[in-house]
Structure formats: structure tokens, C-alpha cells
Amino acid sequence: MTNYFESLPLAGAEQLEQLSRLLFELRENRKTVLRRHGVDSEEALLDLVREGSVAEHPGYDDYLGACILDATREAVRSQMQAAVVELGG
């Protein structure tokens, strides 16, 4: 198996490692927020809030938090993809 990081400069490999770790943490924190309500998507949580199965507070707050975590994860993914291209990956 080829070690992808072997051909990268140290600073580039460190940057990708940090972004990768951040992606993991954002994904897992989003899952934790959604799991509190027994759902696997923001839309499902919002549906529970709308139908009254979950209290508006903290249900809607958790919905917003999960949306922010997902949007941030997408932004970091884009940043990571750009870094890979920049580093010649």
C-alpha cells in the first residue's frame, strides 16, 4: 500500500492531517446531536419538532446545531480538496 503522505512536504501533510481530524470530529459531533433524538438526519429531527414529538427547545436548537456542523464539515471538505490539489495530490 502506498503511503500518500510520504511524498508530501511536512507542512502539507500536517495540514491534511488537521483537516482530516476536524472532518472526523464534525461528523461525529453531528451524529451525537442527532442520536440524542433517535434520528439520522436534520430533516428527520425537524419533522419530530414540527409534529411535537420532540420539544422545540432543545430540539430546534439541536436541529440548527446539526445543520451548522454539517455545513462546516462541507466547507472543511472543500478546503481539504483544494489543499490536496494544491499539494499535487
Backbone as numpy.savetxt, mean C-alpha at the origin, in Angstrom:
# Nx Ny Nz CAx CAy CAz Cx Cy Cz
19.66 -18.43 -9.64 18.82 -17.25 -9.64 19.71 -16.01 -9.64
19.38 -15.07 -10.50 20.16 -13.86 -10.62 19.83 -12.89 -9.49
20.87 -12.32 -8.91 20.68 -11.31 -7.87 20.55 -9.95 -8.55
19.34 -9.45 -8.63 19.05 -8.20 -9.32 19.81 -7.03 -8.72
19.94 -7.01 -7.41 20.57 -5.89 -6.73 22.08 -5.85 -6.91
22.67 -6.96 -7.32 24.12 -7.06 -7.47 24.66 -6.05 -8.47
23.91 -5.78 -9.52 24.38 -4.88 -10.57 24.03 -3.41 -10.32
23.34 -3.14 -9.24 22.93 -1.77 -8.93 23.95 -1.07 -8.05
24.07 0.24 -8.21 24.90 0.98 -7.26 24.26 0.88 -5.86
25.08 0.98 -4.83 24.59 0.83 -3.46 23.42 1.76 -3.16
23.53 3.01 -3.54 22.45 3.97 -3.25 21.15 3.56 -3.94
21.25 3.06 -5.16 20.06 2.61 -5.88 19.42 1.40 -5.24
20.26 0.45 -4.83 19.74 -0.75 -4.16 19.08 -0.37 -2.84
19.68 0.54 -2.10 19.09 0.98 -0.83 17.76 1.68 -1.06
17.69 2.50 -2.10 16.45 3.20 -2.42 15.34 2.20 -2.75
15.65 1.21 -3.57 14.65 0.21 -3.93 14.23 -0.62 -2.72
15.19 -0.92 -1.85 14.84 -1.67 -0.64 13.89 -0.86 0.24
14.17 0.42 0.41 13.30 1.27 1.24 11.90 1.39 0.64
11.84 1.58 -0.67 10.53 1.68 -1.33 9.78 0.36 -1.23
10.49 -0.73 -1.39 9.87 -2.05 -1.28 9.32 -2.28 0.12
10.08 -1.92 1.12 9.63 -2.07 2.51 8.40 -1.19 2.77
8.42 0.03 2.24 7.28 0.93 2.41 6.05 0.37 1.73
6.20 -0.20 0.54 5.08 -0.83 -0.16 4.47 -1.94 0.69
5.33 -2.77 1.27 4.87 -3.86 2.11 4.09 -3.33 3.31
4.64 -2.33 3.99 3.98 -1.78 5.18 2.64 -1.14 4.84
2.58 -0.42 3.74 1.31 0.20 3.33 0.27 -0.87 3.02
0.68 -1.92 2.30 -0.25 -3.00 1.95 -0.77 -3.70 3.21
0.13 -4.03 4.12 -0.27 -4.74 5.33 -1.13 -3.88 6.25
-0.82 -2.59 6.35 -1.63 -1.70 7.19 -3.03 -1.54 6.61
-3.14 -1.46 5.29 -4.46 -1.40 4.65 -5.25 -2.65 4.97
-4.61 -3.82 4.83 -5.28 -5.08 5.14 -5.76 -5.10 6.59
-4.96 -4.60 7.50 -5.32 -4.57 8.92 -6.55 -3.71 9.14
-6.59 -2.54 8.52 -7.74 -1.64 8.67 -9.00 -2.32 8.15
-8.92 -2.93 6.99 -10.10 -3.58 6.40 -10.52 -4.82 7.18
-9.54 -5.57 7.65 -9.83 -6.80 8.40 -10.61 -6.51 9.69
-10.40 -5.33 10.27 -11.15 -4.94 11.48 -12.64 -5.05 11.27
-13.05 -4.89 10.01 -14.48 -4.89 9.69 -14.88 -6.14 8.89
-13.93 -7.06 8.71 -14.23 -8.30 8.02 -14.42 -8.17 6.53
-13.76 -7.19 5.92 -13.88 -6.97 4.48 -12.50 -6.98 3.84
-12.48 -7.04 2.51 -11.19 -7.02 1.83 -11.06 -5.89 0.81
-12.01 -4.95 0.84 -11.91 -3.80 -0.05 -12.56 -2.58 0.59
-12.14 -1.43 0.13 -12.71 -0.18 0.63 -14.19 -0.09 0.27
-14.52 -0.55 -0.93 -15.91 -0.49 -1.37 -16.82 -1.33 -0.47
-16.34 -2.50 -0.07 -17.13 -3.36 0.81 -17.33 -2.70 2.17
-16.29 -2.04 2.66 -16.42 -1.34 3.95 -17.40 -0.18 3.83
-17.33 0.57 2.77 -18.26 1.68 2.58 -19.70 1.17 2.48
-19.89 0.04 1.83 -21.23 -0.55 1.76 -21.76 -0.89 3.16
-20.89 -1.44 4.02 -21.30 -1.76 5.39 -21.69 -0.50 6.16
-20.94 0.58 5.94 -21.26 1.85 6.61 -22.60 2.36 6.10
-22.81 2.31 4.80 -24.06 2.81 4.21 -25.27 2.05 4.71
-25.14 0.74 4.85 -26.29 -0.05 5.29 -26.44 -0.09 6.80
-25.51 0.53 7.51 -25.60 0.60 8.96 -25.07 -0.61 9.70
-24.44 -1.53 8.99 -23.86 -2.72 9.64 -22.61 -2.37 10.43
-21.98 -1.28 10.04 -20.79 -0.77 10.75 -21.09 0.68 11.12
-20.75 1.03 12.35 -20.98 2.41 12.80 -20.21 3.39 11.91
-20.82 4.54 11.68 -20.18 5.54 10.83 -18.80 5.91 11.35
-18.70 6.02 12.66 -17.39 6.28 13.27 -17.07 5.11 14.17
-16.06 4.34 13.93 -14.90 4.61 13.08 -14.98 4.03 11.67
-16.09 3.45 11.26 -16.17 2.79 9.96 -15.78 3.68 8.79
-16.35 4.87 8.75 -16.03 5.77 7.64 -14.60 6.27 7.74
-14.14 6.51 8.96 -12.75 6.92 9.15 -11.81 5.83 8.65
-12.14 4.57 8.94 -11.32 3.47 8.47 -11.40 3.35 6.95
-12.56 3.60 6.39 -12.71 3.60 4.94 -11.76 4.63 4.32
-11.79 5.86 4.85 -10.90 6.91 4.33 -9.44 6.53 4.52
-9.11 5.98 5.69 -7.73 5.58 5.96 -7.26 4.52 4.97
-8.11 3.53 4.70 -7.75 2.48 3.75 -7.56 3.06 2.35
-8.42 4.00 1.98 -8.28 4.65 0.67 -6.95 5.41 0.58
-6.60 6.12 1.63 -5.35 6.88 1.64 -4.15 5.93 1.59
-4.21 4.84 2.35 -3.11 3.87 2.32 -2.96 3.28 0.92
-4.06 2.98 0.26 -4.00 2.40 -1.08 -3.48 3.42 -2.10
-3.93 4.66 -2.00 -3.46 5.70 -2.92 -1.97 5.96 -2.72
-1.54 5.95 -1.49 -0.12 6.15 -1.19 0.70 4.99 -1.73
0.17 3.77 -1.58 0.86 2.60 -2.10 1.02 2.70 -3.62
-0.02 3.14 -4.30 0.07 3.30 -5.75 1.10 4.36 -6.14
1.17 5.44 -5.37 2.16 6.49 -5.64 3.58 5.96 -5.43
3.77 5.18 -4.39 5.08 4.60 -4.12 5.44 3.58 -5.19
4.47 2.80 -5.65 4.72 1.85 -6.74 5.21 2.59 -7.99
4.57 3.70 -8.31 4.99 4.49 -9.47 6.40 5.02 -9.27
6.68 5.47 -8.07 8.01 5.99 -7.75 9.05 4.87 -7.88
8.70 3.68 -7.43 9.62 2.55 -7.51 9.85 2.15 -8.97
8.79 2.14 -9.76 8.94 1.81 -11.18 9.84 2.82 -11.88
9.68 4.10 -11.56 10.52 5.13 -12.14 11.97 4.95 -11.72
12.19 4.58 -10.46 13.54 4.36 -9.96 14.20 3.18 -10.67
13.42 2.12 -10.89 13.97 0.95 -11.60 14.39 1.33 -13.02
13.55 2.10 -13.69 13.89 2.53 -15.05 15.13 3.41 -15.01
15.17 4.32 -14.07 16.31 5.24 -13.95 17.61 4.48 -13.67
17.51 3.42 -12.90 18.69 2.65 -12.55 19.08 1.63 -13.62
18.27 1.59 -14.68 18.59 0.70 -15.79 18.06 -0.71 -15.64
16.96 -0.85 -14.83 16.40 -2.18 -14.61 15.36 -2.51 -15.54
